[in-house]
């Protein structure tokens, strides 16, 4: 089956000459080597090793072995003409116990030196994420991790400074936190990700879904701001780099565009999901009024110093987004554990129009119409350059696809159409003056995320890594255009459950 979507030739040349194409990964999902060469334990290691937390019992102990086979990864990136590679550092690999006074693991430093140097040798720019959800377990044990703003911030700033010192001579693009909202909602509201805290006792022994997510989000913003401040004052004058944060967010469309209550609910949903972090960072230095109205004192308050430090701390907008939803209002008060703005999400609007074709991931539908609206909304509200740091989809049926040999090709016209349609929206927005600087596809390998409900979200090619890794290619593997790669290790790979 061939792809059905074609590019509009009028969009040729819409993107700037310095536009960065690339792929994104995360340490805990691809590196493996979970206890090798002095690495400490992270909260994801603990989560995956706890019986009952992962439906199929799989762990990220080996993942896809990028720690040992990074050179093959770099060669693939070069082969597919990547201009950039976004990856995260494992905090516990660099500082096994995580704390400001704890020792540095030089073997971990050496690994990232090799990876960064390998990328640069092939003309690929490293985009480095400091935190992609894998807090050192020692910090969780000592003081509850992000529930203690002061102690976590001190430890995170020391970790960030180490990274700036050791890698900043070669790394110019830094991301402090990846999707702080997803981390807090999945880990502290739903309790289905590490560190597995929530009010739902059938799932988690500890936690409070009505308060902890907002405490943790506040900690993330403050810790980010302090780390960014250190970079700007101590390192940016000589290293000439940029520091940002990456925020998640899908477009919310009114279920009934003629109902003012649904229009208001959709805007409120965007504020609870996106402006929760983006308003303090780029607009006001404070949380949206809609959140304060619903949450009251459960939403922490910035001190005057924190507000000034947070506002403007991220120099550009890191954007992770995949889909769009129809949103309708709810009557009556919000539930105590509500984190979405007292709204309902729907797959069809009031006229029965579906939001988009279904993928192999239950929540992820192809919605380029919402993607374009989101790009324009972010630009209009915040007015800073946008770096698309994650986007992608699963191909229909790929979760059950089994290659019979290395020459098998997974036909995935669904994914090809997804990329073409979403990138068309990027080109259109760029033509209209929205400043968009990059597009990083998630991702170029299968990747591991432990959860109670494993879901596959992978991309386009598998790589021949041996030791149980079977090489297979997808039809959407690039032929001079942006795409991704995947490799399979006989386990369920996953990206998200939330």
Buried (B, 14 or more C-beta within 10 A) or exposed (E): EEBEEEEEEEBEEBBEEEBBBBBBBBBBBBBBBBEBEBBBBBBBBBBBBEEEBBBEEBBBBBBBBBBBBBEBBBBBBBBBBBBBBBBBBBBBBBBBBBBBEBEBBEEBBEBBBEBBEBBBEBEBBBBBBBBBBBBBBBBBBBBBBBBBBEBBBBBBBBBBBBBBEBBBEBBBBBBBBBBBBBBBBBBBBBBBBBBBBBBBEEBBEEBBBBBBBBBBBBBBBBBBBBBBBBBBEBBBEEBEBBBBBBBBBBBBBBBBBEBEBBBBBBBBBBBBBBBBBBBBBBBBBBBBEBBBEBBEEBBBEBEEEBBEBBBBBBBBBBBBBBBBBBBBBBEEEBEEBBBBBBBBBBEEBBEEEEBBEBBBBEBBBBBBBBBBBBBBBBBEBBEBBBBBBBBBBBBBEBBEBEBEEEEBEBBBBBBBBBBBBBBBBBBBBBEEEBBBBBBBBBBBBBBBBBBBEBBBBBBBBBBEBEEEBBBBBBBBBBEEBBBBBBBBBEBBBBBBBB
